[in-house]
Amino acid sequence: MSLSIGIVGLPNVGKSTLFNALTKAQNAEAANYPFCTIEPNKATVSVPDDRLYKLRELVNPKQLVPATVDFIDIAGLVRGASKGEGLGNQFLGNIRECAAILHVVRCFEDENVVHVEGNIDPVRDVETIETELILADLQSVEKRLEKTLKAAKADKSLRALADDLLALGDHLNQGKSAFLFQGKKSEALEKCMRELSLLSAKPVIFCANVDEAALSSAAGTSSLQILEQLALSRNAKAITVCAKIEEELQGLSAEEQKEILTSYNIAEPGLAKIIRMSYHLLGLISYFTAGEKEVRAWTITNGWKAPQAAGVIHTDFEKGFIRAEVISYDDYARVGSEAAARAAGVMRTEGREYVFKDGDVAHFLFNI
C-alpha cells in the first residue's frame, strides 16, 4: 500500500517549489508566471521514520526498505478549470486516484511574484479551487446519473441508486463538497462514489505557504490566521511551511538543516509534517518486518487484523495465514534483538483476530 498525495492550488502559490523541496527532486519547473507546470510532476519519497533506522542499527540487515509516499504536482488551477480553462480537466484527471489532497495557499506578500487574482486573499483562493473540484465532480455525477437512469428502465433495482445520485448532484450543485454530503449513503452509492474517485470527497490538508518573517513571528500573518480559521470551518487540517526555506534545506547536512530549522522555531521539516498529518487523516499506520535480508516498513489501515496486514506483503500470506509472531517496537528497541525478545517473553503469538498496532514488528507463518 502506497499513499498518494495530489498537490493543488492556484498558479504561482509555490506548489512546484514545495514539490521540489519535499521530493528533493529538482524536476518541477518553478517560475514566476502562470502554468509553468504543464505535465504533472510525480515523485516517490521515503516516509521519515526513526524507528526504521533504529531497527536497522539493531538487526544489521542487507537492505533497508522504508514505506513510500507518491506526490503528484499538477499545474495551477484557475476559474473555469472544470470546463477546461488552463487545461483544467486534464490536470484534474491527474489527481483523481490520489488518496488525499494537499491544497497549497499563498499567505505571503511579494510584489515580485505575480498573483493571478492581483492580491492575497486566502478565502477567495481556497473557494476558487474548491469550486472547480466540486464542478468537476458534478459533471461526473451527472454523467453517471444519466447512465443509471437509462439502465433503470430495464432494471428497476437501479432506481434507488439514481435517487441517491440525484441527491448527491443537488448537494454538489449548492457548492458543497462531496466530503460533506450528509444524505443517504447506500452501499451502492458509496461504491459508485469510489468508482468516480470524486475530488471533493478526498481528505484535504491546507498548506499555508508563508515567508521567512511569518515563521519567525509567533502570530504569523493575518492571511495565515484566516486560512487556519477556514480549515477549522471545513473540519480540515492546516499546516504552515515556507517552501523557499524547505527548498534551501536540500543538499545541506542533517546538522545544518537542524540548525536552520531551529533558528525559525520549526520542529520538523515540511515533508515529515505533511506525511504525519496525511497518515492521521487517512487512518494509516506502519508495521515492520526485520530480518537479516531486510528491515522494511509496511503501510496498513489502522484497525486491520493480522491476515489483512500480512496481505500487503503478498496475497498468499493473507490466504494461507496461520499465525503471526509479534513484538512491539518499544519492546524490540528495549531488549535489542528478536532472540532477546523471545527470551524475555515479549514476543507474542497472535491469531487471525489480532488487530495490528502502529510499530509492531512481525513475522508471519502461512501455508499456501
C-alpha positions in Angstrom: 0.0 0.0 0.0 1.5 3.3 -1.1 0.0 6.7 -0.1 -0.5 9.2 -2.9 -1.0 12.9 -2.4 -2.1 15.4 -5.1 -0.8 18.9 -4.8 -3.3 21.6 -6.0 -3.5 25.4 -5.8 -3.7 28.5 -7.9 -0.8 29.3 -10.2 2.2 30.9 -8.5 1.4 29.9 -5.0 4.7 27.9 -4.6 3.4 24.4 -5.4 6.3 23.4 -7.6 8.9 24.9 -5.3 7.3 22.9 -2.4 7.2 19.8 -4.6 10.9 20.2 -5.3 11.7 20.6 -1.6 9.5 17.7 -0.4 10.8 15.3 -3.0 14.4 16.5 -3.2 13.9 16.3 -7.0 14.6 19.5 -8.9 12.4 18.3 -11.8 9.4 20.5 -11.3 10.0 23.9 -13.0 9.3 26.8 -10.7 9.0 30.1 -12.3 7.2 33.5 -11.8 4.5 33.0 -14.4 1.3 31.0 -14.6 1.2 27.5 -16.0 5.0 26.9 -15.9 3.9 23.4 -14.9 2.1 21.7 -17.8 2.7 17.9 -17.4 2.2 16.6 -13.9 5.3 16.1 -11.8 5.4 12.8 -10.0 7.9 11.6 -7.4 8.1 8.9 -4.8 9.7 9.7 -1.4 10.6 7.7 1.6 8.5 8.1 4.8 10.6 9.5 7.6 10.5 7.1 10.5 13.3 7.0 13.1 12.0 3.6 14.3 13.0 2.0 11.0 16.6 3.2 11.3 16.8 2.1 14.9 15.8 -1.4 13.8 18.5 -1.4 11.1 21.0 -0.5 13.7 19.9 -3.5 15.8 19.4 -6.1 13.1 22.1 -5.0 10.6 20.2 -6.2 7.5 21.5 -6.3 3.9 19.0 -3.6 2.9 16.5 -1.1 4.3 13.2 -0.5 2.7 11.1 2.4 4.0 7.4 3.0 3.3 6.9 5.5 0.5 4.6 8.3 -0.5 3.8 9.4 -4.0 3.5 13.2 -4.6 1.8 14.5 -7.8 2.2 18.2 -8.6 -0.3 19.4 -11.2 -0.5 22.8 -12.9 -2.1 25.7 -11.1 -5.9 25.7 -11.4 -7.9 28.8 -12.4 -11.5 29.7 -12.6 -13.1 27.5 -15.3 -10.7 24.7 -14.8 -13.5 22.1 -14.6 -14.6 23.3 -18.0 -11.1 23.1 -19.5 -9.7 26.6 -18.8 -6.0 26.3 -18.5 -6.2 22.6 -19.5 -8.0 22.2 -16.1 -9.9 19.0 -16.9 -6.6 17.3 -17.9 -4.9 18.5 -14.8 -7.8 17.4 -12.5 -7.8 14.0 -14.0 -4.2 13.5 -12.9 -5.1 13.5 -9.2 -8.3 11.5 -9.3 -6.6 8.4 -7.9 -4.8 10.3 -5.1 -5.9 9.4 -1.6 -5.6 12.9 -0.2 -5.1 16.5 -1.5 -2.5 19.0 -0.3 -4.0 22.4 -1.1 -1.2 25.0 -1.2 -2.4 28.5 -0.4 -0.3 31.6 -0.8 0.0 33.5 2.5 2.9 35.8 1.7 3.2 39.2 0.1 5.9 39.6 -2.7 5.5 42.2 -5.4 8.0 40.3 -7.5 5.8 37.2 -7.6 2.6 37.6 -9.7 -0.7 36.6 -8.2 -3.3 35.6 -10.8 -6.0 37.4 -8.9 -4.0 40.5 -8.2 -3.8 40.3 -4.4 -3.5 37.9 -1.5 -6.9 36.6 -0.3 -6.8 33.0 1.2 -10.6 32.6 1.4 -11.2 33.6 -2.2 -8.3 31.5 -3.4 -9.5 28.4 -1.5 -13.0 28.8 -2.7 -11.8 29.1 -6.3 -10.1 25.7 -6.1 -12.9 24.1 -4.1 -15.5 25.3 -6.7 -13.5 23.8 -9.6 -13.2 20.4 -7.8 -16.9 20.4 -7.0 -17.9 21.3 -10.5 -15.7 18.6 -11.9 -17.4 16.1 -9.5 -20.8 17.4 -10.6 -20.1 16.6 -14.2 -19.0 13.1 -13.2 -22.1 12.5 -11.1 -24.5 13.9 -13.8 -23.0 11.5 -16.4 -23.3 8.5 -14.1 -26.9 9.6 -13.2 -27.8 9.7 -16.9 -26.3 6.3 -17.4 -28.1 4.9 -14.4 -31.5 6.3 -15.3 -31.2 4.6 -18.7 -30.3 1.3 -17.1 -33.1 1.6 -14.6 -35.7 1.4 -17.3 -34.7 -2.3 -17.7 -33.6 -2.9 -14.1 -35.9 -1.3 -11.5 -33.5 -2.0 -8.7 -31.3 0.8 -10.0 -33.9 3.4 -9.4 -32.8 3.7 -5.7 -29.2 4.4 -6.9 -30.5 7.0 -9.3 -32.3 8.8 -6.5 -29.2 8.8 -4.4 -27.1 10.2 -7.3 -29.7 12.9 -7.8 -29.5 13.9 -4.1 -25.7 13.9 -4.4 -25.9 16.1 -7.5 -28.2 18.6 -5.8 -25.7 18.8 -2.9 -22.8 19.5 -5.2 -24.9 22.0 -7.2 -25.2 24.0 -4.0 -21.4 24.4 -3.9 -20.9 21.8 -1.2 -18.2 19.2 -1.3 -18.9 15.5 -1.6 -16.9 15.1 1.6 -19.7 17.0 3.5 -22.6 15.1 1.9 -24.9 14.0 4.7 -27.6 12.5 2.6 -28.5 8.8 2.3 -25.3 6.8 1.6 -26.4 3.4 0.4 -23.8 0.7 -0.3 -24.5 1.2 -4.0 -23.9 4.9 -3.8 -20.7 4.5 -1.7 -19.4 2.1 -4.3 -20.3 4.5 -7.1 -18.6 7.4 -5.4 -15.4 5.3 -5.0 -15.6 4.4 -8.7 -15.9 8.0 -9.7 -13.0 9.0 -7.4 -14.7 12.3 -6.6 -12.2 15.0 -6.0 -14.1 16.9 -3.4 -14.6 13.7 -1.3 -10.9 13.4 -0.6 -9.4 14.5 2.7 -7.7 17.9 2.4 -4.7 19.4 4.1 -4.5 23.2 3.7 -0.8 24.1 3.4 -0.1 27.8 4.1 3.0 28.8 2.2 4.4 31.7 4.2 7.6 33.8 4.1 10.5 33.7 6.5 9.2 36.6 8.5 5.9 34.7 9.3 7.9 31.7 10.6 9.7 34.0 13.0 6.6 35.6 14.3 4.6 33.9 17.0 1.3 35.3 15.5 2.2 34.6 11.9 0.3 36.8 9.4 -3.3 37.8 9.1 -3.6 35.6 5.9 -2.3 32.6 7.9 -4.8 33.2 10.7 -7.6 33.5 8.2 -6.6 30.2 6.5 -6.4 28.4 9.8 -9.9 29.5 10.7 -11.1 28.5 7.3 -9.6 25.0 7.7 -11.3 24.7 11.1 -14.7 25.6 9.5 -14.1 22.8 6.9 -13.3 20.2 9.5 -9.9 20.0 7.8 -6.3 20.3 8.8 -3.9 23.1 8.2 -0.1 23.3 8.3 2.4 26.1 7.8 5.5 25.8 5.6 7.9 28.1 3.9 8.5 26.5 0.6 11.5 28.7 0.0 13.3 27.6 3.2 12.3 24.0 2.6 14.0 24.1 -0.8 17.1 25.7 0.6 17.5 22.9 3.1 18.1 20.4 0.3 21.8 19.5 -0.1 22.6 20.5 3.5 23.9 18.1 6.1 21.5 16.9 8.8 23.2 19.2 11.4 23.0 22.2 9.1 19.3 21.5 8.4 18.6 21.2 12.1 20.4 24.5 12.8 18.3 26.4 10.2 15.0 24.8 11.4 15.8 25.7 15.0 16.5 29.3 14.0 13.0 29.6 12.7 11.4 27.6 15.6 10.5 24.8 13.2 10.2 21.4 15.0 10.4 19.2 11.9 10.8 19.6 8.1 7.7 20.1 5.9 7.8 16.6 4.5 7.6 14.9 7.9 4.7 17.2 8.9 2.7 16.6 5.7 3.2 12.8 5.8 2.4 12.5 9.5 -0.8 14.5 9.1 -1.7 12.5 5.9 -1.3 9.2 7.8 -3.5 10.6 10.6 -6.2 11.9 8.2 -6.4 8.6 6.3 -6.1 6.4 9.3 -2.9 4.7 8.3 -0.2 3.2 10.5 3.1 1.3 9.9 4.4 -2.1 11.0 7.8 -3.6 10.4 9.4 -6.8 9.3 13.0 -7.3 10.5 15.5 -9.9 9.4 19.0 -10.5 8.0 17.8 -9.9 4.5 16.0 -6.6 5.1 14.3 -4.3 7.6 11.1 -2.9 6.0 8.2 -0.7 6.8 4.7 -1.6 5.6 1.7 0.8 5.5 -1.7 -0.5 6.5 -5.0 0.9 7.6 -5.5 1.3 11.4 -7.8 -1.5 12.6 -6.7 -4.1 10.2 -6.4 -7.7 11.5 -3.4 -9.9 11.1 -4.3 -11.6 7.8 -5.0 -8.2 6.2 -1.7 -6.9 7.4 0.1 -9.9 6.1 -1.7 -9.4 2.7 0.3 -6.2 1.9 3.4 -8.3 1.7 1.8 -10.9 -0.6 -1.8 -12.1 -1.2 -0.6 -15.6 -0.4 0.2 -14.5 3.1 -3.4 -13.5 3.7 -4.9 -16.5 2.0 -2.8 -19.0 3.9 -2.4 -17.1 7.1 -1.7 -19.4 10.2 -0.4 -17.0 12.8 1.9 -14.0 13.4 4.8 -13.6 15.8 4.7 -10.0 17.0 7.0 -7.8 19.1 6.0 -4.2 19.9 8.6 -1.7 18.6 9.2 -0.4 22.1 9.9 -3.9 23.4 12.2 -4.7 20.5 14.2 -1.4 20.9 14.4 -2.1 24.7 15.7 -5.7 24.6 17.8 -5.2 21.4 17.0 -8.4 19.3 14.4 -10.9 18.3 16.2 -13.6 20.4 16.2 -11.4 23.4 12.5 -10.6 22.9 11.7 -14.3 22.8 13.7 -14.9 25.9 12.1 -12.0 27.8 8.6 -13.2 26.8 7.7 -10.1 24.9 7.3 -11.9 21.6 3.7 -12.9 21.2 1.9 -15.4 19.0 -1.2 -13.8 17.6 -4.0 -15.3 15.5 -6.5 -14.2 12.9 -8.4 -11.8 15.2 -5.3 -9.8 16.3 -5.6 -6.1 15.4 -2.2 -4.8 14.3 -0.8 -1.7 16.2 1.5 1.0 14.9 5.1 -0.1 15.3 4.5 -3.8 15.6 7.5 -5.9 14.4 6.1 -9.1 12.9 6.8 -12.5 11.3 4.0 -14.4 9.5 3.5 -18.1 9.3 1.4 -19.2 6.4 0.5 -22.2 4.3 -0.3 -21.9 0.6 
